[in-house]
Amino acid sequence: MMVGVDNMWVNIGRSQMHLPTGDRQRIRGTIGLVVPDLHALIKRLRDAAALLSDTQFGFRELEKFVEATCP
């Protein structure tokens, strides 16, 4: 299995998202996830930001949640 920022499989409970590189597929809407440690998530997002600087990846910390844009 290949892991890294080039091709990702993201497990969310019993669901899985595949985020390969290639042509973009834009879907309108929002996905909401509840995580046990918001501060740990923010640290991981900050760590990933440098690796994804040439993409549309971004995130914004708000009071009780984080908004993130997929690369």
PDB file of N, CA, C and O in Angstrom:
ATOM      1  N   MET A   1       0.848  -1.176   0.000  1.00  0.00           N
ATOM      2  CA  MET A   1       0.000   0.000   0.000  1.00  0.00           C
ATOM      3  C   MET A   1       0.892   1.238   0.000  1.00  0.00           C
ATOM      4  O   MET A   1       1.849   1.326   0.770  1.00  0.00           O
ATOM      5  N   MET A   2       0.577   2.170  -0.852  1.00  0.00           N
ATOM      6  CA  MET A   2       1.341   3.412  -0.924  1.00  0.00           C
ATOM      7  C   MET A   2       0.708   4.453  -0.012  1.00  0.00           C
ATOM      8  O   MET A   2      -0.488   4.722  -0.115  1.00  0.00           O
ATOM      9  N   VAL A   3       1.489   5.031   0.868  1.00  0.00           N
ATOM     10  CA  VAL A   3       0.980   6.086   1.732  1.00  0.00           C
ATOM     11  C   VAL A   3       1.796   7.341   1.521  1.00  0.00           C
ATOM     12  O   VAL A   3       2.956   7.270   1.117  1.00  0.00           O
ATOM     13  N   GLY A   4       1.205   8.485   1.788  1.00  0.00           N
ATOM     14  CA  GLY A   4       1.887   9.755   1.602  1.00  0.00           C
ATOM     15  C   GLY A   4       0.909  10.774   1.053  1.00  0.00           C
ATOM     16  O   GLY A   4      -0.301  10.550   1.072  1.00  0.00           O
ATOM     17  N   VAL A   5       1.422  11.884   0.567  1.00  0.00           N
ATOM     18  CA  VAL A   5       0.535  12.937   0.070  1.00  0.00           C
ATOM     19  C   VAL A   5       0.253  12.806  -1.427  1.00  0.00           C
ATOM     20  O   VAL A   5      -0.493  13.617  -1.976  1.00  0.00           O
ATOM     21  N   ASP A   6       0.829  11.809  -2.102  1.00  0.00           N
ATOM     22  CA  ASP A   6       0.573  11.616  -3.527  1.00  0.00           C
ATOM     23  C   ASP A   6      -0.691  10.808  -3.800  1.00  0.00           C
ATOM     24  O   ASP A   6      -1.342  11.010  -4.825  1.00  0.00           O
ATOM     25  N   ASN A   7      -1.041   9.911  -2.909  1.00  0.00           N
ATOM     26  CA  ASN A   7      -2.205   9.050  -3.088  1.00  0.00           C
ATOM     27  C   ASN A   7      -2.652   8.608  -1.704  1.00  0.00           C
ATOM     28  O   ASN A   7      -1.916   7.902  -1.014  1.00  0.00           O
ATOM     29  N   MET A   8      -3.840   9.010  -1.289  1.00  0.00           N
ATOM     30  CA  MET A   8      -4.258   8.747   0.084  1.00  0.00           C
ATOM     31  C   MET A   8      -5.545   7.935   0.132  1.00  0.00           C
ATOM     32  O   MET A   8      -6.442   8.109  -0.692  1.00  0.00           O
ATOM     33  N   TRP A   9      -5.612   7.051   1.111  1.00  0.00           N
ATOM     34  CA  TRP A   9      -6.836   6.374   1.490  1.00  0.00           C
ATOM     35  C   TRP A   9      -7.147   6.873   2.888  1.00  0.00           C
ATOM     36  O   TRP A   9      -6.313   6.763   3.787  1.00  0.00           O
ATOM     37  N   VAL A  10      -8.314   7.409   3.077  1.00  0.00           N
ATOM     38  CA  VAL A  10      -8.688   7.970   4.365  1.00  0.00           C
ATOM     39  C   VAL A  10      -9.855   7.161   4.916  1.00  0.00           C
ATOM     40  O   VAL A  10     -10.929   7.120   4.315  1.00  0.00           O
ATOM     41  N   ASN A  11      -9.642   6.522   6.056  1.00  0.00           N
ATOM     42  CA  ASN A  11     -10.703   5.766   6.705  1.00  0.00           C
ATOM     43  C   ASN A  11     -11.446   6.682   7.665  1.00  0.00           C
ATOM     44  O   ASN A  11     -10.840   7.356   8.498  1.00  0.00           O
ATOM     45  N   ILE A  12     -12.763   6.694   7.536  1.00  0.00           N
ATOM     46  CA  ILE A  12     -13.627   7.517   8.381  1.00  0.00           C
ATOM     47  C   ILE A  12     -14.704   6.575   8.908  1.00  0.00           C
ATOM     48  O   ILE A  12     -15.714   6.339   8.245  1.00  0.00           O
ATOM     49  N   GLY A  13     -14.481   6.044  10.098  1.00  0.00           N
ATOM     50  CA  GLY A  13     -15.414   5.050  10.614  1.00  0.00           C
ATOM     51  C   GLY A  13     -15.440   3.852   9.698  1.00  0.00           C
ATOM     52  O   GLY A  13     -14.404   3.237   9.446  1.00  0.00           O
ATOM     53  N   ARG A  14     -16.621   3.510   9.194  1.00  0.00           N
ATOM     54  CA  ARG A  14     -16.736   2.372   8.286  1.00  0.00           C
ATOM     55  C   ARG A  14     -16.705   2.788   6.823  1.00  0.00           C
ATOM     56  O   ARG A  14     -16.945   1.965   5.940  1.00  0.00           O
ATOM     57  N   SER A  15     -16.416   4.043   6.562  1.00  0.00           N
ATOM     58  CA  SER A  15     -16.338   4.557   5.191  1.00  0.00           C
ATOM     59  C   SER A  15     -14.885   4.837   4.827  1.00  0.00           C
ATOM     60  O   SER A  15     -14.037   5.004   5.704  1.00  0.00           O
ATOM     61  N   GLN A  16     -14.611   4.888   3.554  1.00  0.00           N
ATOM     62  CA  GLN A  16     -13.254   5.161   3.086  1.00  0.00           C
ATOM     63  C   GLN A  16     -13.315   6.147   1.923  1.00  0.00           C
ATOM     64  O   GLN A  16     -14.148   6.017   1.026  1.00  0.00           O
ATOM     65  N   MET A  17     -12.418   7.141   1.953  1.00  0.00           N
ATOM     66  CA  MET A  17     -12.315   8.111   0.869  1.00  0.00           C
ATOM     67  C   MET A  17     -10.995   7.867   0.159  1.00  0.00           C
ATOM     68  O   MET A  17      -9.971   7.653   0.808  1.00  0.00           O
ATOM     69  N   HIS A  18     -11.009   7.898  -1.152  1.00  0.00           N
ATOM     70  CA  HIS A  18      -9.798   7.733  -1.953  1.00  0.00           C
ATOM     71  C   HIS A  18      -9.471   9.097  -2.537  1.00  0.00           C
ATOM     72  O   HIS A  18     -10.308   9.708  -3.201  1.00  0.00           O
ATOM     73  N   LEU A  19      -8.261   9.575  -2.295  1.00  0.00           N
ATOM     74  CA  LEU A  19      -7.858  10.909  -2.732  1.00  0.00           C
ATOM     75  C   LEU A  19      -6.618  10.805  -3.620  1.00  0.00           C
ATOM     76  O   LEU A  19      -5.539  11.242  -3.220  1.00  0.00           O
ATOM     77  N   PRO A  20      -6.754  10.234  -4.818  1.00  0.00           N
ATOM     78  CA  PRO A  20      -5.590  10.096  -5.706  1.00  0.00           C
ATOM     79  C   PRO A  20      -5.250  11.417  -6.391  1.00  0.00           C
ATOM     80  O   PRO A  20      -6.049  12.352  -6.417  1.00  0.00           O
ATOM     81  N   THR A  21      -4.063  11.461  -6.931  1.00  0.00           N
ATOM     82  CA  THR A  21      -3.687  12.611  -7.746  1.00  0.00           C
ATOM     83  C   THR A  21      -4.317  12.437  -9.120  1.00  0.00           C
ATOM     84  O   THR A  21      -4.751  11.341  -9.473  1.00  0.00           O
ATOM     85  N   GLY A  22      -4.367  13.483  -9.873  1.00  0.00           N
ATOM     86  CA  GLY A  22      -4.961  13.411 -11.206  1.00  0.00           C
ATOM     87  C   GLY A  22      -5.949  14.531 -11.399  1.00  0.00           C
ATOM     88  O   GLY A  22      -5.911  15.532 -10.684  1.00  0.00           O
ATOM     89  N   ASP A  23      -6.845  14.369 -12.372  1.00  0.00           N
ATOM     90  CA  ASP A  23      -7.833  15.397 -12.658  1.00  0.00           C
ATOM     91  C   ASP A  23      -8.745  15.607 -11.459  1.00  0.00           C
ATOM     92  O   ASP A  23      -9.109  14.666 -10.755  1.00  0.00           O
ATOM     93  N   ARG A  24      -9.099  16.862 -11.250  1.00  0.00           N
ATOM     94  CA  ARG A  24      -9.956  17.208 -10.118  1.00  0.00           C
ATOM     95  C   ARG A  24     -11.393  16.789 -10.366  1.00  0.00           C
ATOM     96  O   ARG A  24     -11.889  16.833 -11.492  1.00  0.00           O
ATOM     97  N   GLN A  25     -12.043  16.388  -9.298  1.00  0.00           N
ATOM     98  CA  GLN A  25     -13.465  16.126  -9.322  1.00  0.00           C
ATOM     99  C   GLN A  25     -14.060  16.955  -8.191  1.00  0.00           C
ATOM    100  O   GLN A  25     -13.837  16.659  -7.017  1.00  0.00           O
ATOM    101  N   ARG A  26     -14.802  17.974  -8.533  1.00  0.00           N
ATOM    102  CA  ARG A  26     -15.370  18.864  -7.515  1.00  0.00           C
ATOM    103  C   ARG A  26     -16.807  18.472  -7.229  1.00  0.00           C
ATOM    104  O   ARG A  26     -17.629  18.320  -8.132  1.00  0.00           O
ATOM    105  N   ILE A  27     -17.078  18.315  -5.957  1.00  0.00           N
ATOM    106  CA  ILE A  27     -18.417  17.980  -5.509  1.00  0.00           C
ATOM    107  C   ILE A  27     -18.841  19.050  -4.515  1.00  0.00           C
ATOM    108  O   ILE A  27     -18.118  19.338  -3.562  1.00  0.00           O
ATOM    109  N   ARG A  28     -19.997  19.634  -4.733  1.00  0.00           N
ATOM    110  CA  ARG A  28     -20.481  20.653  -3.803  1.00  0.00           C
ATOM    111  C   ARG A  28     -20.905  20.000  -2.496  1.00  0.00           C
ATOM    112  O   ARG A  28     -21.379  18.864  -2.475  1.00  0.00           O
ATOM    113  N   GLY A  29     -20.728  20.728  -1.422  1.00  0.00           N
ATOM    114  CA  GLY A  29     -21.206  20.243  -0.143  1.00  0.00           C
ATOM    115  C   GLY A  29     -20.116  20.259   0.909  1.00  0.00           C
ATOM    116  O   GLY A  29     -18.994  20.708   0.670  1.00  0.00           O
ATOM    117  N   THR A  30     -20.470  19.764   2.062  1.00  0.00           N
ATOM    118  CA  THR A  30     -19.581  19.749   3.208  1.00  0.00           C
ATOM    119  C   THR A  30     -19.633  18.378   3.856  1.00  0.00           C
ATOM    120  O   THR A  30     -20.696  17.766   3.953  1.00  0.00           O
ATOM    121  N   ILE A  31     -18.485  17.903   4.295  1.00  0.00           N
ATOM    122  CA  ILE A  31     -18.402  16.660   5.053  1.00  0.00           C
ATOM    123  C   ILE A  31     -18.033  17.035   6.479  1.00  0.00           C
ATOM    124  O   ILE A  31     -17.054  17.750   6.694  1.00  0.00           O
ATOM    125  N   GLY A  32     -18.784  16.574   7.436  1.00  0.00           N
ATOM    126  CA  GLY A  32     -18.502  16.863   8.839  1.00  0.00           C
ATOM    127  C   GLY A  32     -17.947  15.630   9.536  1.00  0.00           C
ATOM    128  O   GLY A  32     -18.514  14.543   9.425  1.00  0.00           O
ATOM    129  N   LEU A  33     -16.854  15.792  10.244  1.00  0.00           N
ATOM    130  CA  LEU A  33     -16.240  14.696  10.997  1.00  0.00           C
ATOM    131  C   LEU A  33     -16.044  15.129  12.442  1.00  0.00           C
ATOM    132  O   LEU A  33     -15.684  16.277  12.704  1.00  0.00           O
ATOM    133  N   VAL A  34     -16.275  14.231  13.367  1.00  0.00           N
ATOM    134  CA  VAL A  34     -16.010  14.488  14.777  1.00  0.00           C
ATOM    135  C   VAL A  34     -14.726  13.748  15.130  1.00  0.00           C
ATOM    136  O   VAL A  34     -14.624  12.542  14.904  1.00  0.00           O
ATOM    137  N   VAL A  35     -13.751  14.457  15.678  1.00  0.00           N
ATOM    138  CA  VAL A  35     -12.479  13.850  16.049  1.00  0.00           C
ATOM    139  C   VAL A  35     -12.281  13.975  17.560  1.00  0.00           C
ATOM    140  O   VAL A  35     -12.779  14.921  18.170  1.00  0.00           O
ATOM    141  N   PRO A  36     -11.557  13.027  18.170  1.00  0.00           N
ATOM    142  CA  PRO A  36     -11.402  13.055  19.624  1.00  0.00           C
ATOM    143  C   PRO A  36     -10.479  14.154  20.143  1.00  0.00           C
ATOM    144  O   PRO A  36     -10.581  14.549  21.305  1.00  0.00           O
ATOM    145  N   ASP A  37      -9.582  14.651  19.295  1.00  0.00           N
ATOM    146  CA  ASP A  37      -8.603  15.644  19.767  1.00  0.00           C
ATOM    147  C   ASP A  37      -8.392  16.701  18.688  1.00  0.00           C
ATOM    148  O   ASP A  37      -7.608  16.502  17.760  1.00  0.00           O
ATOM    149  N   LEU A  38      -9.092  17.818  18.815  1.00  0.00           N
ATOM    150  CA  LEU A  38      -9.027  18.876  17.814  1.00  0.00           C
ATOM    151  C   LEU A  38      -7.617  19.452  17.703  1.00  0.00           C
ATOM    152  O   LEU A  38      -7.167  19.772  16.602  1.00  0.00           O
ATOM    153  N   HIS A  39      -6.916  19.587  18.826  1.00  0.00           N
ATOM    154  CA  HIS A  39      -5.562  20.145  18.800  1.00  0.00           C
ATOM    155  C   HIS A  39      -4.588  19.226  18.058  1.00  0.00           C
ATOM    156  O   HIS A  39      -3.698  19.705  17.356  1.00  0.00           O
ATOM    157  N   ALA A  40      -4.752  17.918  18.210  1.00  0.00           N
ATOM    158  CA  ALA A  40      -3.903  16.967  17.478  1.00  0.00           C
ATOM    159  C   ALA A  40      -4.181  17.057  15.981  1.00  0.00           C
ATOM    160  O   ALA A  40      -3.255  16.975  15.173  1.00  0.00           O
ATOM    161  N   LEU A  41      -5.451  17.226  15.604  1.00  0.00           N
ATOM    162  CA  LEU A  41      -5.798  17.399  14.188  1.00  0.00           C
ATOM    163  C   LEU A  41      -5.131  18.636  13.619  1.00  0.00           C
ATOM    164  O   LEU A  41      -4.558  18.588  12.530  1.00  0.00           O
ATOM    165  N   ILE A  42      -5.198  19.742  14.343  1.00  0.00           N
ATOM    166  CA  ILE A  42      -4.588  20.993  13.872  1.00  0.00           C
ATOM    167  C   ILE A  42      -3.088  20.816  13.676  1.00  0.00           C
ATOM    168  O   ILE A  42      -2.529  21.331  12.707  1.00  0.00           O
ATOM    169  N   LYS A  43      -2.429  20.094  14.582  1.00  0.00           N
ATOM    170  CA  LYS A  43      -0.988  19.848  14.428  1.00  0.00           C
ATOM    171  C   LYS A  43      -0.723  19.046  13.155  1.00  0.00           C
ATOM    172  O   LYS A  43       0.202  19.363  12.408  1.00  0.00           O
ATOM    173  N   ARG A  44      -1.522  18.014  12.902  1.00  0.00           N
ATOM    174  CA  ARG A  44      -1.329  17.205  11.687  1.00  0.00           C
ATOM    175  C   ARG A  44      -1.572  18.029  10.434  1.00  0.00           C
ATOM    176  O   ARG A  44      -0.853  17.884   9.445  1.00  0.00           O
ATOM    177  N   LEU A  45      -2.588  18.899  10.466  1.00  0.00           N
ATOM    178  CA  LEU A  45      -2.849  19.758   9.312  1.00  0.00           C
ATOM    179  C   LEU A  45      -1.693  20.722   9.072  1.00  0.00           C
ATOM    180  O   LEU A  45      -1.307  20.951   7.925  1.00  0.00           O
ATOM    181  N   ARG A  46      -1.142  21.282  10.126  1.00  0.00           N
ATOM    182  CA  ARG A  46       0.023  22.170   9.975  1.00  0.00           C
ATOM    183  C   ARG A  46       1.205  21.423   9.388  1.00  0.00           C
ATOM    184  O   ARG A  46       1.907  21.955   8.528  1.00  0.00           O
ATOM    185  N   ASP A  47       1.436  20.192   9.840  1.00  0.00           N
ATOM    186  CA  ASP A  47       2.546  19.384   9.311  1.00  0.00           C
ATOM    187  C   ASP A  47       2.346  19.076   7.829  1.00  0.00           C
ATOM    188  O   ASP A  47       3.310  19.071   7.063  1.00  0.00           O
ATOM    189  N   ALA A  48       1.108  18.821   7.421  1.00  0.00           N
ATOM    190  CA  ALA A  48       0.817  18.487   6.024  1.00  0.00           C
ATOM    191  C   ALA A  48       0.864  19.712   5.116  1.00  0.00           C
ATOM    192  O   ALA A  48       1.098  19.579   3.915  1.00  0.00           O
ATOM    193  N   ALA A  49       0.647  20.893   5.668  1.00  0.00           N
ATOM    194  CA  ALA A  49       0.551  22.112   4.857  1.00  0.00           C
ATOM    195  C   ALA A  49       1.800  22.346   4.008  1.00  0.00           C
ATOM    196  O   ALA A  49       1.691  22.730   2.844  1.00  0.00           O
ATOM    197  N   ALA A  50       2.971  22.121   4.574  1.00  0.00           N
ATOM    198  CA  ALA A  50       4.214  22.339   3.809  1.00  0.00           C
ATOM    199  C   ALA A  50       4.311  21.370   2.632  1.00  0.00           C
ATOM    200  O   ALA A  50       4.762  21.749   1.551  1.00  0.00           O
ATOM    201  N   LEU A  51       3.892  20.131   2.836  1.00  0.00           N
ATOM    202  CA  LEU A  51       3.966  19.128   1.769  1.00  0.00           C
ATOM    203  C   LEU A  51       2.937  19.390   0.672  1.00  0.00           C
ATOM    204  O   LEU A  51       3.105  18.936  -0.460  1.00  0.00           O
ATOM    205  N   LEU A  52       1.886  20.112   1.000  1.00  0.00           N
ATOM    206  CA  LEU A  52       0.803  20.357   0.049  1.00  0.00           C
ATOM    207  C   LEU A  52       0.730  21.814  -0.393  1.00  0.00           C
ATOM    208  O   LEU A  52      -0.315  22.274  -0.853  1.00  0.00           O
ATOM    209  N   SER A  53       1.837  22.539  -0.255  1.00  0.00           N
ATOM    210  CA  SER A  53       1.840  23.979  -0.537  1.00  0.00           C
ATOM    211  C   SER A  53       1.533  24.314  -1.999  1.00  0.00           C
ATOM    212  O   SER A  53       1.103  25.430  -2.291  1.00  0.00           O
ATOM    213  N   ASP A  54       1.744  23.380  -2.913  1.00  0.00           N
ATOM    214  CA  ASP A  54       1.474  23.651  -4.330  1.00  0.00           C
ATOM    215  C   ASP A  54       0.081  23.167  -4.752  1.00  0.00           C
ATOM    216  O   ASP A  54      -0.191  23.025  -5.944  1.00  0.00           O
ATOM    217  N   THR A  55      -0.796  22.914  -3.778  1.00  0.00           N
ATOM    218  CA  THR A  55      -2.160  22.469  -4.057  1.00  0.00           C
ATOM    219  C   THR A  55      -3.150  23.491  -3.495  1.00  0.00           C
ATOM    220  O   THR A  55      -2.748  24.550  -3.013  1.00  0.00           O
ATOM    221  N   GLN A  56      -4.418  23.176  -3.558  1.00  0.00           N
ATOM    222  CA  GLN A  56      -5.448  24.049  -2.998  1.00  0.00           C
ATOM    223  C   GLN A  56      -5.736  23.736  -1.536  1.00  0.00           C
ATOM    224  O   GLN A  56      -6.686  24.265  -0.960  1.00  0.00           O
ATOM    225  N   PHE A  57      -4.911  22.871  -0.932  1.00  0.00           N
ATOM    226  CA  PHE A  57      -5.100  22.522   0.477  1.00  0.00           C
ATOM    227  C   PHE A  57      -5.038  23.769   1.352  1.00  0.00           C
ATOM    228  O   PHE A  57      -4.223  24.664   1.126  1.00  0.00           O
ATOM    229  N   GLY A  58      -5.887  23.811   2.326  1.00  0.00           N
ATOM    230  CA  GLY A  58      -5.874  24.895   3.287  1.00  0.00           C
ATOM    231  C   GLY A  58      -6.772  24.550   4.456  1.00  0.00           C
ATOM    232  O   GLY A  58      -7.619  23.663   4.350  1.00  0.00           O
ATOM    233  N   PHE A  59      -6.597  25.236   5.560  1.00  0.00           N
ATOM    234  CA  PHE A  59      -7.489  25.041   6.689  1.00  0.00           C
ATOM    235  C   PHE A  59      -7.560  26.316   7.500  1.00  0.00           C
ATOM    236  O   PHE A  59      -6.668  27.163   7.460  1.00  0.00           O
ATOM    237  N   ARG A  60      -8.657  26.423   8.239  1.00  0.00           N
ATOM    238  CA  ARG A  60      -8.897  27.605   9.047  1.00  0.00           C
ATOM    239  C   ARG A  60      -9.405  27.140  10.408  1.00  0.00           C
ATOM    240  O   ARG A  60     -10.388  26.405  10.503  1.00  0.00           O
ATOM    241  N   GLU A  61      -8.719  27.579  11.449  1.00  0.00           N
ATOM    242  CA  GLU A  61      -9.111  27.222  12.812  1.00  0.00           C
ATOM    243  C   GLU A  61     -10.187  28.190  13.289  1.00  0.00           C
ATOM    244  O   GLU A  61      -9.999  29.406  13.266  1.00  0.00           O
ATOM    245  N   LEU A  62     -11.301  27.642  13.715  1.00  0.00           N
ATOM    246  CA  LEU A  62     -12.372  28.435  14.288  1.00  0.00           C
ATOM    247  C   LEU A  62     -12.549  28.018  15.755  1.00  0.00           C
ATOM    248  O   LEU A  62     -11.804  27.172  16.251  1.00  0.00           O
ATOM    249  N   GLU A  63     -13.512  28.597  16.436  1.00  0.00           N
ATOM    250  CA  GLU A  63     -13.624  28.377  17.883  1.00  0.00           C
ATOM    251  C   GLU A  63     -13.760  26.916  18.280  1.00  0.00           C
ATOM    252  O   GLU A  63     -13.043  26.443  19.162  1.00  0.00           O
ATOM    253  N   LYS A  64     -14.672  26.199  17.638  1.00  0.00           N
ATOM    254  CA  LYS A  64     -14.938  24.818  18.035  1.00  0.00           C
ATOM    255  C   LYS A  64     -14.751  23.808  16.898  1.00  0.00           C
ATOM    256  O   LYS A  64     -15.061  22.627  17.050  1.00  0.00           O
ATOM    257  N   PHE A  65     -14.252  24.276  15.785  1.00  0.00           N
ATOM    258  CA  PHE A  65     -14.062  23.353  14.650  1.00  0.00           C
ATOM    259  C   PHE A  65     -13.009  23.920  13.701  1.00  0.00           C
ATOM    260  O   PHE A  65     -12.538  25.046  13.858  1.00  0.00           O
ATOM    261  N   VAL A  66     -12.660  23.104  12.721  1.00  0.00           N
ATOM    262  CA  VAL A  66     -11.686  23.475  11.701  1.00  0.00           C
ATOM    263  C   VAL A  66     -12.356  23.296  10.343  1.00  0.00           C
ATOM    264  O   VAL A  66     -13.010  22.282  10.101  1.00  0.00           O
ATOM    265  N   GLU A  67     -12.195  24.272   9.463  1.00  0.00           N
ATOM    266  CA  GLU A  67     -12.627  24.134   8.078  1.00  0.00           C
ATOM    267  C   GLU A  67     -11.383  23.781   7.263  1.00  0.00           C
ATOM    268  O   GLU A  67     -10.354  24.447   7.370  1.00  0.00           O
ATOM    269  N   ALA A  68     -11.482  22.742   6.458  1.00  0.00           N
ATOM    270  CA  ALA A  68     -10.341  22.332   5.639  1.00  0.00           C
ATOM    271  C   ALA A  68     -10.772  22.176   4.196  1.00  0.00           C
ATOM    272  O   ALA A  68     -11.900  21.774   3.911  1.00  0.00           O
ATOM    273  N   THR A  69      -9.864  22.497   3.290  1.00  0.00           N
ATOM    274  CA  THR A  69     -10.071  22.319   1.857  1.00  0.00           C
ATOM    275  C   THR A  69      -9.149  21.227   1.386  1.00  0.00           C
ATOM    276  O   THR A  69      -7.939  21.286   1.608  1.00  0.00           O
ATOM    277  N   CYS A  70      -9.710  20.232   0.738  1.00  0.00           N
ATOM    278  CA  CYS A  70      -8.935  19.116   0.204  1.00  0.00           C
ATOM    279  C   CYS A  70      -8.030  19.623  -0.925  1.00  0.00           C
ATOM    280  O   CYS A  70      -8.398  20.544  -1.654  1.00  0.00           O
ATOM    281  N   PRO A  71      -6.852  19.020  -1.062  1.00  0.00           N
ATOM    282  CA  PRO A  71      -5.953  19.453  -2.141  1.00  0.00           C
ATOM    283  C   PRO A  71      -6.581  19.316  -3.492  1.00  0.00           C
ATOM    284  O   PRO A  71      -5.954  19.639  -4.501  1.00  0.00           O
TER     285      PRO A  71
END
